[in-house]
Structures are given as structure tokens and as C-alpha cells.
Amino acid sequence: MTPESGDRAPDPADGADTGTPAANPYARTCPHGTLTVVEASGEIDMASAGALAEHLSAATAGPRPDVLVDLRAVAFFDCSGLRVLCRAESRAREHGGRLRVVSESPRIRRLLRASGLLGRFPPLPGVPGQRP
């Protein structure tokens, strides 16, 4: 007899005990000092934006969240990803915090500029305090 998924004790490696979603192919959450860094990777589009949204929702849930969304490992990012960023940034502000974006990609910068969101999400070149 094998245990059902509901019969297992939560595994901290899955993020179950901490309230942090488990890492998936598109996002993982990493604490970095007082910041919460959500590292996105791969292609963020309509099919995968929910996986990123899950991490951003958890990261912006508490009081005064300070969240960095690291897009440096993203190969493709479309309006579905922008929608997720906008919702998460609004939620962070509602809780007295902020959400910022890390990206060195000219494509991401062009997308933000074309969508009118470059002022809302001016990309940082890296995670503050992290070695290049």
C-alpha cells in the first residue's frame, strides 16, 4: 500500500512548511537577506505564467514584502508575464512593500518600454549584494 499525497507529511524541500511554493521549471523562490528573490526561467507565456504567479503571490502575501523578480534566465517573456508582474506589484504595494525586476535583457527592456511599463519596472542589473 502506497501513501496518498494527502497522507504524506509536508516536506520542507517542497516549500510546504514555509508557505513558499515548491520550485518548478519556471520559478523558484530564494530568500536573500531582507529580500525575497523569485527567479524566473525558461519561457514565461500563457502556459507557464501561472507557475510564476504562484511564487509571486506567496512572496507578496506578507506585510511589507520586498520582492525582486530575477528575469535574467528567461528566454522568452510575453504579455502574460507582464500581467503577472503587474498584479504582484500591486499586491506588494497594497501590503506596504515593493516589487522590482532584475534583467539585463534588451528584449525585456523593449517589452517594458513598448507596454508603457518601463517606469513602473525599471530593470536592475542584478540582485543587490549578490556577486556577479
N, C-alpha and C positions, 0 to 999 in steps of 0.2 A: 504494500500500500504506500503510495507516494503522497506527501503532504500537498495540499492545495495551496495556491499562492496566498490565500487568506489565512492559512494555518501557520505560516512562517513568521518568525519574529522579525521585526524590521532590521534590516542590515544597514548600518551607518554608511557603508560604502555606496549604497544605493541612494543616499540622501534622505532616507525615510525618517531617521531620528532627528535630523537637524532642521527639517522643513525645507531643505534645499532639494530641488528635483534631481533625479539621477542624471548623470551625463548622458548625452545621446549623440548621434553623429553630427548634429548641427549646433549644439550648445553645451557648455558646462559652466558651472559657477565656482569661482575661486575667491576666498577671502584674501585681501591684500591690505594689511594694516586696518585702517578705518574704512576702507573702500570695499565694495563688493564688485568684483570683475566678472562679467559674463562674457565668456569667449565664444564667439560665433565662428563657424567654419563651414566650408563647402558652399553649396548653392542655397541661398535664402530666397525662396519664392513661395508661391501659393501652397505648394505641397509641404514645405518644411517650416514655414513661418510660425506655425503653432508650437513647434518644438522650442524655438527661440522665445516665443511669448510665455511659455510655461516658466522658463528661468527668469525672465524679466518680471513676470507677475510676482514670483516669490521674492525677488530681490528688492522690489519696490513696496512690499507689503508692510514693513515695519515703520516705526517713526523715524523721521529724518534720514531716509535712505540716501546714500552717496554711491551711485552706481556708475561704473564705466562699462560700456559695451565695446569690446575689442573686436573690430571687424577686420583686422589685419590678415586673418586666414580665410577670409571669404573670397570665393572665386566669382560669385555672381550674387547680385543683390537687386531686388526689384521693388515695386510699389507695395507689395505685400510686406516686405521687411520694413519699409518706411512707416506703414500703418502701425506695425508692432512697436516701432521706436516711439512714434507719437503718443500712442496710448500709454506706454510705460513711462514716458517723460511726464505726461500729465498726471499720472498716478503718483509719481515721485514728488512732484510739486504739491499735490493735494496733501501729502503726508509731511510736508515741510522739508523735503530733500531735493535732490537734483539727479539728473541722468546726463551723462556725457558720452561722446563717441570717440573711439581711438581708431584712426585709419590714416594710412599714408597713400592710399589708392587714389590716383587721379579720377578713376571711374566713379568711385563713391563721391568724391568732391563734386564732380559734374552732375551726378544724380541729385545731390542735395541742392546744388545751385539751381538746376532746372526745375526742381519741385518747389523752390522758394523756401527750403528748409535749412539752407546753409547758415543763416543767422541763428536759428534755433539749435543746430547741432554743428558748431564749428569743430572740425576734427582735430583732436590732439594727436601729436606724432607718436606718442607712446604712453604707457601707464606710468604715472608719476612715481618716482623712486625705484623703478624697475630698470635693471641694466639692459642695454640694447642687445 
